[in-house]
Amino acid sequence: MTAIAGVDIAALADRVKNILMKPAAEWDKISGEKPLLPDLFTRYVAILAAIPALCGFLGSMIFGFSAGGYTVRPSFGIALEQLVVGYIMAFIGVGICGMAVEFLAPHFGGKTDRISAFKLAIYSMTASWMSGVFMLLPSVFKILGLLGLYSIYIFYLGVPKLTTVPADKAGTFTAVVAIVSILVGLVVGLMMMGLR
């Protein structure tokens, strides 16, 4: 077992690979696990959410952003601020999504506990975080970043297995959770901008 700071790297790599390649089977495995909520954040979110934050930082510093025939490179301070805010927002985003899942599942005929709700929110973000590697090349990310939308499908597959929301309501549940999470996330984001 190769572990760094208490994280089993081989197990983490297997989880990422399986949730991306065999999500339905991996949700079956995940549904039987009983992790502690802090462990989900420190051993999964903290690592994977760093990918888009760090790659976005490096991509903006090295290549900059192109718009209207011009390339703009942010200052180190602005790029660092974007890295920190993006990383924090990843934690806030899965927190909001997890709470939305927990609150909304009973309204769709399901039942859930907090751990199951957060497992669904966190593990379904894997594709989005992994697609963040394309932020190293901002011009490529405009296209390949769309691969992160696969997270929505992963979430959809996990809904009946982790919340017991009936499969015929999983699509509607997924859409409602996405809308609620986006709206609340926008409000939180605006509040954070106001604190600057």
C-alpha positions in Angstrom: 0.0 0.0 0.0 1.4 3.3 -1.1 0.2 6.0 1.2 0.9 9.7 1.3 -0.4 11.8 4.3 -2.7 8.9 5.2 -4.2 8.6 1.7 -3.9 5.2 0.0 -2.9 6.4 -3.5 -3.6 3.0 -5.2 -7.1 2.9 -3.7 -7.7 6.5 -4.7 -6.6 5.8 -8.3 -8.8 2.7 -8.4 -11.8 4.7 -7.2 -11.2 7.4 -9.8 -10.7 4.9 -12.6 -13.8 2.8 -11.6 -16.2 5.8 -11.1 -15.2 7.0 -14.6 -15.1 3.7 -16.5 -17.6 1.6 -14.6 -19.8 4.0 -12.7 -22.8 1.7 -12.2 -20.7 -1.1 -10.6 -18.7 1.4 -8.6 -21.9 2.9 -7.1 -22.9 -0.5 -5.9 -19.6 -0.8 -4.1 -19.8 2.8 -2.8 -23.4 2.3 -1.5 -22.1 -0.3 1.0 -19.3 1.8 2.4 -19.5 3.8 5.6 -16.8 6.4 5.5 -16.6 9.3 7.9 -17.7 12.6 6.3 -14.3 14.4 7.1 -12.5 11.5 5.4 -14.5 12.1 2.2 -13.3 15.7 2.2 -9.7 15.2 3.2 -9.0 12.0 1.3 -10.9 12.7 -1.9 -12.1 16.2 -2.4 -8.9 17.8 -1.1 -6.9 15.9 -3.6 -9.1 15.9 -6.7 -10.3 19.5 -6.4 -6.7 20.5 -6.5 -6.4 19.3 -10.1 -8.4 22.1 -11.8 -7.2 24.7 -9.3 -3.5 24.0 -9.9 -3.8 23.3 -13.6 -5.8 26.5 -14.0 -3.1 28.5 -12.2 -0.3 27.0 -14.3 -2.2 27.3 -17.5 -3.1 31.0 -16.9 0.5 31.8 -15.9 2.2 30.0 -18.8 -0.2 30.4 -21.7 -2.7 33.1 -20.5 -6.2 33.5 -21.9 -7.0 34.3 -25.5 -9.9 36.6 -26.4 -10.4 38.7 -29.5 -7.0 37.9 -30.9 -5.2 39.0 -27.7 -3.6 36.9 -25.0 -3.9 38.0 -21.5 -1.8 36.7 -18.6 -3.0 37.5 -15.1 -0.5 38.7 -12.5 0.8 36.1 -10.1 -1.3 37.5 -7.3 -4.5 37.4 -9.3 -3.8 33.8 -10.6 -3.0 32.7 -7.0 -6.2 34.3 -5.8 -8.2 32.4 -8.5 -6.5 29.2 -7.5 -7.5 29.6 -3.8 -11.0 30.8 -4.5 -11.5 27.9 -7.1 -10.3 25.4 -4.6 -12.5 26.7 -1.8 -15.5 26.8 -4.1 -15.0 23.1 -4.9 -15.5 22.3 -1.2 -18.5 24.7 -0.9 -20.0 23.3 -4.1 -20.0 19.7 -3.0 -21.2 20.8 0.4 -24.2 22.6 -1.2 -24.9 19.6 -3.5 -24.7 17.1 -0.6 -27.1 19.2 1.5 -29.5 19.5 -1.6 -29.4 15.7 -2.1 -30.1 15.1 1.6 -33.0 17.6 1.7 -34.6 16.8 -1.7 -34.4 12.9 -1.8 -37.5 12.4 0.5 -39.5 14.7 -1.8 -38.8 12.3 -4.7 -39.8 9.1 -2.9 -36.3 8.4 -1.7 -34.6 8.4 1.6 -31.1 9.2 2.4 -28.7 9.9 5.2 -26.1 12.6 5.2 -23.2 10.3 4.4 -25.0 8.8 1.3 -25.9 12.3 0.2 -22.3 13.5 0.4 -20.9 10.3 -1.2 -23.2 11.0 -4.2 -22.2 14.6 -4.4 -18.5 14.0 -4.0 -17.9 11.0 -6.1 -20.0 12.2 -8.9 -17.7 15.3 -9.3 -14.8 13.0 -10.2 -15.1 13.6 -14.0 -15.4 17.3 -13.6 -12.3 17.5 -11.4 -10.3 15.2 -13.7 -11.2 17.2 -16.8 -9.6 20.1 -15.0 -6.2 18.8 -16.2 -7.1 20.4 -19.5 -6.9 23.8 -17.9 -3.2 23.5 -18.4 -4.0 24.6 -21.9 -6.8 27.1 -21.7 -7.6 27.0 -25.4 -8.0 23.2 -25.3 -10.1 23.4 -22.1 -12.8 25.4 -24.0 -13.5 22.1 -25.8 -12.2 19.2 -23.7 -13.5 20.8 -20.5 -16.9 19.7 -21.6 -15.9 16.1 -20.7 -16.6 17.3 -17.1 -20.3 17.2 -17.9 -20.0 13.4 -17.6 -20.3 14.1 -13.9 -24.0 14.7 -14.4 -24.4 11.2 -15.9 -22.4 9.7 -13.1 -24.6 11.5 -10.5 -27.7 10.3 -12.3 -26.5 6.6 -12.1 -25.8 7.0 -8.4 -29.2 8.5 -7.5 -31.2 5.3 -7.1 -28.4 3.4 -5.4 -27.5 6.0 -2.8 -30.9 7.8 -2.2 -33.4 5.1 -3.2 -35.1 7.7 -5.3 -37.0 5.5 -7.9 -35.1 5.1 -11.2 -38.0 6.7 -13.1 -37.5 9.9 -11.1 -33.7 10.0 -11.1 -33.5 12.3 -14.1 -35.9 14.9 -12.6 -34.1 14.6 -9.3 -30.7 15.1 -10.9 -32.0 18.2 -12.8 -33.5 19.7 -9.6 -30.4 19.1 -7.5 -28.3 20.6 -10.3 -30.5 23.7 -10.5 -30.6 24.2 -6.7 -26.9 23.7 -6.4 -26.1 26.2 -9.1 -28.4 28.8 -7.7 -27.1 28.5 -4.2 -23.6 28.3 -5.5 -24.1 31.6 -7.4 -25.4 33.3 -4.2 -22.4 32.0 -2.2 -20.0 33.1 -5.0 -21.5 36.6 -5.1 -21.2 36.8 -1.3 -17.5 35.8 -1.5 -16.9 38.4 -4.1 -18.5 41.0 -1.8 -16.1 40.1 1.0 -13.1 41.1 -1.1 
